[in-house]
Amino acid sequence: MSREQEALWLDDLMCDGQSMYGESLAYRLTGDLDVATLEWAIGQIISRHEVLRTRLTERAGEPVQIVGAAASVRLAQLSCPPAELAGTLSRIVAESLDLDETPIRPWLVRMSPTEAVLVVQLHHAVIDDWALNVFQRELMHLYTARLLGRPPDLEPLPVQAGEFAVAQQAQGLDPADVEYWRERVRAAPLSCTVPPDSPGPEDLPHRAGRHVLTIDPELGQAVRAAGRALRATPFTVFAAAMGTLLWQYGESDEVIFGMPVSLRGTAAVDGMIAYLSNLLPLRLAVSPSTSFRELTSATRAEVLGALAHRTVPFAHLVRLSGRVAPDSLPPLCDVILVVDDMSWEPFSLPGIAAERIYIPPARAKCALIVSLVAGEDGGYTGLCDFDADVYEASTMARVMSRYAALLAHCVAAPDETLGHLIGVPMTHAARPPST
């Protein structure tokens, strides 16, 4: 296995079959769908990408991945009334995938003869956001080619996920990268999250909840304009605002939260479906005298440093931080920020009206994951997945409303100090006002 796969596989073992790492790709399809062609197209993708027919398991005491033979694919089909669709989809994604059997399971949920939802369940150990786009692109290409009677013309893959993993493990970790992170996680803040409403159950994983945050086009454009003025990417601006929010809730003049990064960047792996991502901590010093301009500059430097040393896996960073006993210390990163500015090709099939839908996860990976997805209108949709055993939905709605308000204030007045903009930081005993 790759280092990243191994970490997720070990986490699954500790969760006794209730995986936190279920992902899904789903589309509402309206029209005359050719189910046999759809099954064939998905089967071709699984045949083409070895990782989708790979078992992640143990052999002679070592974690390994074993590639299975290509085989025909059958969609798991069921019917449900439109009014019951949301519940049906939630039940589907709640079914864990056993990595010792398969990392993928495709479903077709029928509401009527001309309306259905395609749900592709995937384990995070074989997929990341970039790879979801690869899956979507190849599904459109293969379905269309088969339906129109022309041969597919996808280029052969230069590298498979297993070959990447073998090369990665043989190369080892760069000592300079390890030393960089040793300093960055040394004496990191012990708790950096939104104050909980309740301690939650001891057993993991916890239930997930979802709050949807809308960042309107005006604010989205303001973020981009501020980024240009501050010489920063939109992610950096969003991250600086997240640092401001967590500082206001915290008890320290430092905050730390997670940033997913891609391990891609070469043509050899860019077309490959695989889990080629890592989670890295961003650690920021914040005080009432800090301006948002200064915080954005510090965030940019932190992001660039993280990217320059991105190949050290998160599980290794946790060990460097000394947080190897999950019951004794808070997680290294209990909040994660994702900004998806990637231009996805619109999903379309011949004779079918298709719409991407986002199914909330069943289980929480951490306290809060904020995924900001760029829209065609210049705004962002924030999919805020939180630990529903720890937070009330009303709390998360209030927290994310506050985040949007802080973001708007900060990009409008980047030279004001944070203390002037929002007052003194709140402690864990102080809640933001309901307004």
QUIMO-V499104 format. One record per residue. N is the residue number from 1. PHI is phi in whole degrees, -180 to 180 (NA if undefined). PSI is psi in radians with two decimals (999 if undefined). Layout:
[[N/PHI/PSI] [N/PHI/PSI]]
This chain:
[[1/NA/2.71] [2/-71/2.89] [3/-61/-0.68] [4/-69/-0.72] [5/-61/-0.75] [6/-61/-0.68] [7/-64/-0.76] [8/-68/-0.67] [9/-63/-0.75] [10/-66/-0.70] [11/-59/-0.74] [12/-61/-0.68] [13/-60/-0.64] [14/-77/-0.30] [15/-95/0.11] [16/54/0.84] [17/87/-0.17] [18/-98/1.37] [19/-68/2.47] [20/-86/-0.10] [21/-111/0.59] [22/-80/2.28] [23/-120/2.81] [24/-148/2.61] [25/-125/2.11] [26/-137/2.50] [27/-139/2.37] [28/-86/2.17] [29/-118/2.17] [30/-123/2.14] [31/139/-2.89] [32/-88/1.53] [33/-82/2.31] [34/-92/1.72] [35/-65/-0.68] [36/-63/-0.70] [37/-68/-0.66] [38/-64/-0.78] [39/-60/-0.75] [40/-62/-0.78] [41/-63/-0.76] [42/-65/-0.69] [43/-62/-0.66] [44/-65/-0.68] [45/-65/-0.77] [46/-65/-0.66] [47/-67/-0.66] [48/-73/-0.67] [49/-107/1.81] [50/-56/-0.57] [51/-62/-0.44] [52/-79/-0.15] [53/-126/0.70] [54/-117/2.39] [55/-94/2.30] [56/-101/2.03] [57/-152/-2.89] [58/-122/2.40] [59/-141/2.16] [60/55/0.67] [61/79/0.09] [62/-119/2.43] [63/-72/2.26] [64/-139/2.85] [65/-119/2.33] [66/-118/2.07] [67/-81/2.24] [68/-92/2.95] [69/-74/2.63] [70/-68/2.46] [71/-147/2.84] [72/-67/2.66] [73/-112/2.40] [74/-117/2.20] [75/-70/2.31] [76/-75/2.00] [77/-110/2.48] [78/-152/2.86] [79/-118/2.60] [80/-157/2.63] [81/-66/2.63] [82/-54/-0.62] [83/-66/-0.38] [84/-102/0.15] [85/-62/-0.82] [86/-59/-0.77] [87/-65/-0.67] [88/-64/-0.78] [89/-65/-0.67] [90/-64/-0.69] [91/-66/-0.64] [92/-63/-0.88] [93/-72/-0.28] [94/-77/-0.26] [95/-78/1.99] [96/-68/2.61] [97/-97/2.22] [98/-85/1.97] [99/-65/-0.28] [100/-80/-0.08] [101/-118/-1.02] [102/-161/2.56] [103/-98/0.11] [104/-144/2.51] [105/-149/1.97] [106/-93/2.47] [107/-127/2.66] [108/-130/2.04] [109/-104/2.05] [110/-95/2.22] [111/-101/-0.47] [112/-162/3.02] [113/-59/-0.40] [114/-118/0.16] [115/-138/2.23] [116/-151/2.87] [117/-123/2.17] [118/-90/2.17] [119/-122/2.12] [120/-109/1.90] [121/-82/2.35] [122/-140/2.55] [123/-87/2.44] [124/-59/-0.37] [125/-67/-0.21] [126/-123/0.09] [127/-148/2.61] [128/-139/-3.12] [129/-60/-0.72] [130/-61/-0.78] [131/-67/-0.54] [132/-60/-0.68] [133/-66/-0.68] [134/-62/-0.79] [135/-59/-0.82] [136/-61/-0.79] [137/-63/-0.76] [138/-72/-0.58] [139/-63/-0.77] [140/-61/-0.79] [141/-64/-0.83] [142/-70/-0.75] [143/-61/-0.80] [144/-65/-0.76] [145/-61/-0.79] [146/-65/-0.76] [147/-66/-0.62] [148/-91/0.01] [149/73/0.52] [150/-120/2.67] [151/-73/2.48] [152/-65/2.64] [153/-130/0.74] [154/-74/2.40] [155/-70/2.52] [156/-60/2.56] [157/-78/2.23] [158/-72/-0.46] [159/-140/2.45] [160/-102/2.82] [161/-60/-0.66] [162/-64/-0.69] [163/-65/-0.69] [164/-60/-0.77] [165/-64/-0.76] [166/-62/-0.77] [167/-66/-0.69] [168/-63/-0.82] [169/-66/-0.59] [170/-70/-0.56] [171/-73/-0.60] [172/77/3.12] [173/-94/2.50] [174/-74/2.13] [175/-57/-0.57] [176/-67/-0.66] [177/-66/-0.75] [178/-62/-0.72] [179/-67/-0.66] [180/-58/-0.83] [181/-74/-0.49] [182/-59/-0.71] [183/-73/-0.62] [184/-73/-0.53] [185/-100/-0.06] [186/-65/2.23] [187/54/0.66] [188/-68/2.72] [189/-53/2.35] [190/-74/-0.51] [191/-139/2.13] [192/-144/1.56] [193/-162/-3.12] [194/-79/2.37] [195/-55/2.31] [196/-74/2.67] [197/-81/-0.52] [198/-153/2.77] [199/-69/-0.41] [200/78/2.89] [201/-69/2.74] [202/-73/-0.58] [203/-72/2.52] [204/-113/2.70] [205/-83/2.91] [206/-94/2.87] [207/-68/2.59] [208/-103/2.52] [209/-122/2.86] [210/-136/2.31] [211/-118/2.36] [212/-102/2.13] [213/-106/2.29] [214/-106/2.10] [215/-102/1.94] [216/-69/2.85] [217/-56/-0.62] [218/-62/-0.80] [219/-70/-0.65] [220/-59/-0.76] [221/-68/-0.60] [222/-65/-0.66] [223/-63/-0.78] [224/-66/-0.71] [225/-64/-0.74] [226/-63/-0.68] [227/-61/-0.76] [228/-64/-0.75] [229/-66/-0.61] [230/-95/0.06] [231/58/0.88] [232/-140/2.70] [233/-76/2.81] [234/-55/-0.67] [235/-58/-0.76] [236/-62/-0.70] [237/-65/-0.82] [238/-61/-0.68] [239/-68/-0.69] [240/-63/-0.68] [241/-67/-0.64] [242/-65/-0.69] [243/-61/-0.67] [244/-64/-0.77] [245/-62/-0.85] [246/-68/-0.61] [247/-63/-0.68] [248/-66/-0.57] [249/-84/-0.25] [250/-93/-3.07] [251/-119/0.24] [252/-136/2.80] [253/-91/0.31] [254/-131/2.58] [255/-130/2.73] [256/-145/2.32] [257/-152/2.94] [258/-94/2.60] [259/-133/1.98] [260/-70/2.43] [261/-131/2.67] [262/-89/2.51] [263/-99/0.21] [264/-86/-2.94] [265/135/-0.02] [266/-126/2.64] [267/-61/-0.47] [268/-64/-0.55] [269/-114/-0.16] [270/-66/-0.46] [271/-98/0.18] [272/-99/2.33] [273/-80/2.12] [274/-175/2.94] [275/-92/1.63] [276/-119/0.97] [277/-134/2.83] [278/-141/2.70] [279/-107/2.21] [280/-124/2.51] [281/-83/2.46] [282/-106/2.15] [283/-117/2.09] [284/-126/2.43] [285/-92/2.25] [286/-134/2.47] [287/-149/2.88] [288/-60/-0.44] [289/-87/-0.07] [290/-77/2.34] [291/-89/2.80] [292/-66/-0.57] [293/-60/-0.81] [294/-65/-0.70] [295/-67/-0.66] [296/-64/-0.71] [297/-63/-0.75] [298/-66/-0.66] [299/-65/-0.74] [300/-59/-0.78] [301/-63/-0.69] [302/-66/-0.74] [303/-63/-0.80] [304/-64/-0.67] [305/-64/-0.73] [306/-63/-0.77] [307/-65/-0.61] [308/-69/-0.34] [309/-126/0.69] [310/-79/-0.16] [311/-86/-0.09] [312/-80/2.08] [313/-66/2.64] [314/-58/-0.67] [315/-59/-0.60] [316/-71/-0.63] [317/-64/-0.66] [318/-62/-0.74] [319/-65/-0.69] [320/-63/-0.56] [321/-78/-0.21] [322/84/0.15] [323/-97/1.07] [324/-92/-0.19] [325/-107/1.72] [326/-62/-0.40] [327/-84/-0.22] [328/-102/-0.46] [329/-133/2.64] [330/-65/2.79] [331/-62/2.69] [332/-62/-0.73] [333/-132/1.90] [334/-104/0.00] [335/-131/2.38] [336/-128/2.39] [337/-116/2.24] [338/-125/2.33] [339/-124/2.03] [340/-104/1.67] [341/-100/0.14] [342/-67/2.38] [343/-84/1.71] [344/-79/2.38] [345/-68/2.28] [346/-57/2.37] [347/-77/2.25] [348/-151/2.53] [349/-130/2.59] [350/-57/2.21] [351/74/0.18] [352/-125/2.30] [353/-88/2.10] [354/-120/2.48] [355/-140/2.22] [356/-71/2.31] [357/-124/2.64] [358/-113/2.03] [359/-95/2.19] [360/-61/2.51] [361/-69/2.78] [362/-86/-0.50] [363/-129/2.55] [364/-87/2.26] [365/-78/-0.55] [366/-161/-2.96] [367/-62/-0.79] [368/-155/2.27] [369/-122/2.09] [370/-107/1.96] [371/-110/1.97] [372/-100/1.99] [373/-106/2.12] [374/-68/2.39] [375/-103/2.86] [376/-65/-0.39] [377/-85/0.01] [378/96/-0.18] [379/-89/-3.03] [380/-135/2.51] [381/-103/2.14] [382/-98/2.01] [383/-95/1.81] [384/-104/1.73] [385/-95/2.18] [386/-131/2.90] [387/-78/1.81] [388/-76/-0.18] [389/-86/-0.12] [390/-116/-0.59] [391/-119/2.49] [392/-77/2.61] [393/-59/-0.65] [394/-65/-0.60] [395/-64/-0.81] [396/-66/-0.63] [397/-61/-0.72] [398/-69/-0.73] [399/-63/-0.79] [400/-73/-0.51] [401/-64/-0.69] [402/-66/-0.70] [403/-58/-0.81] [404/-62/-0.68] [405/-67/-0.74] [406/-62/-0.75] [407/-58/-0.81] [408/-63/-0.79] [409/-62/-0.78] [410/-69/-0.73] [411/-73/-0.41] [412/-78/-0.52] [413/-137/1.22] [414/-69/-0.30] [415/-94/-0.12] [416/-72/2.54] [417/-70/2.66] [418/-65/-0.58] [419/-64/-0.63] [420/-73/-0.63] [421/-72/-0.72] [422/-127/0.05] [423/80/-3.03] [424/-69/2.62] [425/-66/2.53] [426/-79/2.56] [427/-90/3.08] [428/-64/-0.33] [429/-86/-0.15] [430/-109/2.27] [431/-100/2.58] [432/-65/2.55] [433/-62/2.65] [434/-64/-0.33] [435/-78/999]]
